Amino acid sequence: MSRNYKYYLPFIFLGLMWALVLGCDCMGDDDPPVGNATYYVSPAGDNSADGLSRKSAFQTIGHALDILLAGETVIILSGTYNEGLRLENRGSADASITIKGENGTSMLDGEESMKAAFWISESVNIIIDNLEIANYTDAGIVVTNSADITIKNIVAHDNGKAAVSLWAEGYGIHADDSKNVTIENNDAYNNGPQPQLPGKLMGTGINCFNIQDSVIRGNLSHHNVGGGILVEDSVNVLVENNEAQYNDLDASVDEWWDGGIWVDGGHDITVRNNLFSNNKGPGIEISDEDFQEPYGYVFENNISTNNYYGIYIWNFGTSDYPSEDILKMANNQITGNTIQDTWIVPWN
């Protein structure tokens, strides 16, 4: 089974070509203005205020983002915000934009009608921190064609139930075609299409495609309809200290897509010190789906237990583990899975 991203590559290519034709700088302005203000947003605020204190907070996040410069911060005060926000061609390599909530009490609610809480495109040096994000049709957060992006301390749940974008399957957090992405200490649960559609594409708690020099660390991805963590066609990615549990990968009676973690394509991917358990499907899935000859996979000190399968490996042309230049396994505990611990097929 396939996510079929390659089907959409012509559309992505055409979009990039149009951006070049139109003179779009896809990683932000060369010398964007830089500020040092901190703005506040509150449901009880007023967009005609100056936003520079709690007492003079803006009412909407969107209004704050309209005036925000590189180097500045938006603090989202406690409450619920029904907004879908875009950051496009924003940021500076030398000065971050920070958007953060307050003590876990700030929530963005898409009301099952908006695509994503944050859609970050062609931007650089953005930090999204300490927010609850729920009820967006496609994903809680989308990062695309960007660099130096940090997504941390986010609770992303009940997103992607009815994805409407061309590529989307329903995600908690999604990053594609980006560099230096850090996804850290987030809790992604109950994301993915609902009701579940047998034999159809499925969602992922943390979904990454074609990312580079990135880190996925310390996250919980659980009870999603689909996979826990996907790392596809990516280069130099560290996946460590995550837990992917109770994800429903059983797309139909006897087949599934994804795993607690699924690594496919790309090279130099290290997966270590993670727990994959109680997933309906394989805890660990490793593949060469499109015959790209990936290499430099390292899996070490992981636990995969009480899944349907402990580890599922396919399309490497062997019924045994691939050679160590492709896949190096060390000190993993793959035991106690309900159907079998290890399943390797030459082709699929």
N, C-alpha and C positions, 0 to 999 in steps of 0.2 A: 504494500500500500504506500501511497505517496502523498505528500503535501502539494506536489505539483507547482512549486514556486517557479520552476523553469518555464512553465507555460506563460507566466506573466512577465518574464524578462523583457520581451519586446515592448510591452506597455511601459515598463520602467525606463527602458532605453529611450523610447520616444519622448517621455516626459523630460529626461535629462537633456536631450537634444533641443527641445523647445526652450528649456531654461537657458541653454547656451545662446540660442538665437535671440532670446529676449534680453540677454545681458545679465542674467541672474548670477550673483555670486553665491554659490551653494553652501558656503561656510561662513556667512555673515559679511558685513562690510569690512573693507581693508582697515579703516581707521574709524570705528564707530565712536560716538561720543561716550564718555565715561562719567559716571556720577558716584555719589557716596550716600545717597539718601536711603532711609528706611521708611517704607510706607506700611500702613495698617489698613486692614479691611475687616469690616464687621457687618453682619446682617442688619444691625441697627444704625449703620453709618450713613453717610451722605456723600454722593459723588461730587457735590459742589464744594465740599470741604477741602482742606489741603492734604489730608491723609497722613500727616507727619506725626501723629500721636494717637493713642488709643481713643482719646476724647474727640479727635477730629478725623476719625477713620473714614475711608471710602466705604461705599455700600457693596460694590462688586469687585471681584478679582479682575475681571476684564478691563475695567476702568484703570486699575492700578497698572496692569501690563501695558496699556496704551501709552503711558508716560514713562515707564520704567527704562532706565539706561543700564548698560553694562556697569558692573560694580555695585549695583543697588539690590535691595532686599525688599520682598513683600512678606509681611507677617499676616497670616490669615487667622483671625481670632475665632474663638469658639462659635460654633453654629453650623448651619447647613446652607450650602450654596448650590443652586441649580444652574450650573454654567458648563459649557463646553468650550475650551480655550485652545488657541493656536499660538505657538511661538515659531515664527518663520523668519529666517535670515536675521537672527538675533544673537547678541553676545559678542564677546571679545576674548581672545586667547589669554589676555593679561588681566581680565577683570570678570569675575563670575556674576551671573544673575542667580539669586537665591529666592526660592519661593517655598515658604514653610508654614506649617500649621503650629498649633499651640497645644502641647501636652496631650496629643491624641484626641482632641475634642473638635477638630475642624474637619468637616465632611463635605465632599463634593458628590452630589447626587444627580445622575444623568436622567432620572425619571423614565428610564427605558425608552428614551427618544433621541438622545444625543450620542454621537459616535464615541467620543473619548473625553475624559476630563482634561487631559493635556495631549495635544498633538504637536510634537516638537520636530520641526523640519528645517534642514539646512542651517542649523544653528550650532553654536559652540559655547562651551563652558556654562552649562545650566545645571543647577542643583534643585531637585524637587525633594522635599523632606517633611516627614511627620504629618501625613494626611490620611484620612479614610476616604476611599474612592469606591463608589458602588453604582450599579444600575446604568452603565453605559452600554450601548448596543454592541460595539465592536471590541473595545479594550479600555481598561482603566487608564493606561498611559501608553502612547505610541511615540517611539523615537525613530526617526528615519533620516538618512543622509546628514548625519550630524557628528560632532566630535566633542570629547571631554564632557560627557553627560553623566550625572550622578542621580540615581533614583534610590532613595533610602528611607527606611522607617515608614513605608507605605503599607496600609492595610487595603488591599484591592480585592473586592469580593462582589459576586453577583454581576460581573461584567461579561459581555460577549454572548449574551443569551440569544441575540437575534442579529448577528453581524450583517451589515449591509454593504461594506466596502468590497471592491473587486477581489482582494486577496484574503480577506479576513475570515477566520474560523471561530473567533471568540477567545480573547486572551485577558489575563489579569494585567500583565506588563509585556509589552512587545518592543523589540529593538531590531532594526535591520539596516544594512548598508551604512554602518557607523563605526567609528573608532573610539577607543578609550572610554568605553561605557562601563560604569560601575553600578551594579544592581545588588544592593546590600541591605540585609536586615529587614526585608519585607515579608509580609504575610499575604499570600495569594491563595484564596480559597473560593470554591463554589463558582468559578468562572467556566465559561464554555457554553455551547448551545443547549438550550433547554426549551422544550423537552428534547431529550437525546434522540438523535435520528439514526437508526440502525443502518450501517453501511455507508454513512455519510462522513464528511470531514468533521473533525472534532477540535476542541479548543486546547489550550495549554495555560497553565498558571503563569509560567515565565517562558516566553517564546523569543528565540534569538536566531536570526538568519543573516549571514554575511556580516558578522561583526569581527572586529580585529583589536588585539591588544586590550582585552577587556576582562572584567572580573565579575563573577556571580557568586556571592559569598553570604553565608549566614541567613539564608532565606528559608521560609516555610512555604511549601507549595502542596496543598492538600485538598481533598474532596472536590477536585475539579472534574468537569466532564471532558476527558481527554488527558493529556500528559501533564507531568509535573514540571519538567524543565526540558526545553529543546535547544540544542546548539547545532545548527546546520550550516554547512559551507562557511565555516568561520576559521580564523587563524589566530593563534596565540591567545587562547582563552583559558582562564583558571576558574574551575568550578569547585568550591570547597566549603565544607561545614554547613551544607544545606540538608534539609529534610524534605523528602517527597513521599507523601503517604496518602493512602486511601483515595488515590485518583482512579477514576472510572475509565479505563482504556478499552472496555469491551464493546467495540463498535457494532458488533452483531453477535450472533450465537457463538461462533467459533473463530473469530478473527478480530484484530484490533490494530490500531495505529498508535504509535508513540510508546513511551515507557515512563517509569518514574523519572528516568532521564533517558533521552534519546540523543546520541551523537552521530552525525552523518556528514560526510564530506569534509572539506577543509583539512587542516593539519595543525599539529602542535597544540593539542587540547589536553589539559591535565584535569582529572576528576579525582578528588581526594577527600577523605574524611567526611563522606556524606552517608546519610541513612536513606535507603529506599525500601519501604515496607508497606505491606497491605494494599498494594496496587492491583487492580483487576487487569492483569497483563504482565509484561516483564518489568521487573524493577529497574534493570539496566538494558538498554537496547543500543547496539552499535552496528552501523551499516555503511556500505558504499553504494547507496541507492542508485546513483547515476554514473557509476563506474569512473569516478574521478581519481582513483588511486590515492586515497587519503593516507597520511602517515603521521607519526609522532603522537599517537594517542597514549596517554599514561593514566591508568586507573590504579589507585593505591589507597589502601586503608579504608575502603568503603564497606558498608554492610548492606546486603540485599537479602531480605528475609520475608517470608509470609506473603510473597506475591504469587501470581500464577506461575511465573518463571523467574528464576533469579537473574539470569542473563541470557539475552537472545542476540546472536550475531549472525549477519547474513550478507551475502553478495561479495565475499572475499575469495570465492572459488575454492574453499576448503571446508571440510567437516570438522576440522580442529581449529584451535585458536590461530589467528593470523600470526605471521612472523613478528618478532619483537620490534622491528623498525616501524611496523604499522601499529601494533598494540602491545604495550607492556603492562602486564598485570602483576601487582605485588601486594601481598598482605591483605587481600580482600576476603571478607567473610560472606560467602554466597551459599547459604544453607537454609533449610527449613521452608522451602517454597512449595506450594501446594501441588503443582503438577510435576515439575522437575526443576533442578537448580540450574542446569546448563543446557542450552539448546543452540546448536550451531548448524546452519544450512549453507551449502556452497553458493546457491543462487535462489533468488526469490522473485 
